[in-house]
Amino acid sequence: MDPSLVDCYKEKEKQIMIMENQKQEWTWVGEANLSLENSFGTLARQSGIKIEFTLGIHESGDTGWFEFYDIDSGGEKWYAEGGLWFDGKDVMDFDGVFELPEEIMTKLNELGYDCSNVW
């Protein structure tokens, strides 16, 4: 392999490691009732799904992310992710899903964040 490419990969690994250390992340398993909808209506609905949730907040505190997927299919059937924007401890905006999952808002509340702007 070209030595310059090796250096490039090492630098990329270093950047990823730095990014990994500049966040806080929480992962937990819960149960959820989910619906898949689009402009044509409801495409799927399922209750009591075992879900793995992840919530992350960047060190800057201005942004974060969430991800969740069903454990049974490894995310093949149910999967979503999105971004979060904060003003101090106020959740100001999100994207990626139509409605921010209650489980994500509950975790944010436990961590001292106010979700009233996106509720």
N, C-alpha and C positions, 0 to 999 in steps of 0.2 A: 504494500500500500504506500502511496505517496506520503512522505513525512509531513507535508503541509496539511494533508487531510487528517492525519493522526492528531496533529496539534489542534486542528479545528474541532475534532470530536472531543478532545480533552477539554478544550475551552467550553464547549457546549455542555459537557457533563458538569463542569465547575459552575456554570451559570444555573443549571437545573438544581444543583445542590444548594446554591445560595438562595434561589427562589423557594426551595423546600423549607429552608430554615427561617424564612421571612413570613411565616403565617401561623395561624392557630387553626387546628382542625379537630372536629368532633365527628365520630361515627357511632351509630347505634342502630339497633334493629327494633322495628315496631310493626304495627299492623295498620293497614289503611284501606279505605274504600275509594276506588279510583274510577274515573270516567274518561274515556277518550272521545273528544268531540272536535268537530270542525264546522265549517259554515253550512254543511248539509245536515247536521244534527249529531246525535250520539252514535258513535261507531261501536263502542264496547263499554261495558260496565261490569265491575267485579268488586265484591265485598270481602273483607277479611284477608287481604293479601299480606303475606309476610314480606316486609320491605326493609332494605338497608338504606339508611339515610346518612349523608355526609354534609356537614356544614363547615365552611372555612371562611376565615377572615384574614385578609392581608395585614401585615404588620403596620402599615400606614393607618389602618382603621377606616379608610374611606370606602373600600370595596371588599366584596366577599363573593362567595359562590355557594351553590348547593347542588346536590346530585342525589337521586334516589332510583332504586331499581328493585324489581321483585326478585327474591332469592331463588324461587323455584326454577325460573327459566334463565337466571343469570342476567336479567335485563333484556332478554329477547322479546318478552311480551310487554312489559311495563318498564319504561325508562324515561327519565327527564333530568335536565340540568338547567342551571341558569345563573345569572349574576345578581349581586346585591350591591346597593349603593347606600352609604350612611352619611349622616351629618352628625358627628359626635356619636351619641347612643340612639339616635333616631334613624329608623329604616326609612329611607326616602323613596326608593324605587327598586324594582326588580324586573328581570326579563327571563324568557325561556319557557314560561308556563303562563296560562291564562290567569290562574289564581295561585298565590303562594301557599304551599301546603301548610295545613294547621300544625303538623309536626315540626316543621322548620320554624314557624312563628313561635311555637311553644319553647323550643330550644333557645331561640333568640331572646325571648322574655326571661328565661332562666338565667341567661348571661347578662341581663340588665338592659337589653335593647327594647325600645318602644316601637311597636309595629302598627300603631294607630293610623299612620299615614298610608299604609298599604292594606289595611284590614277591609 
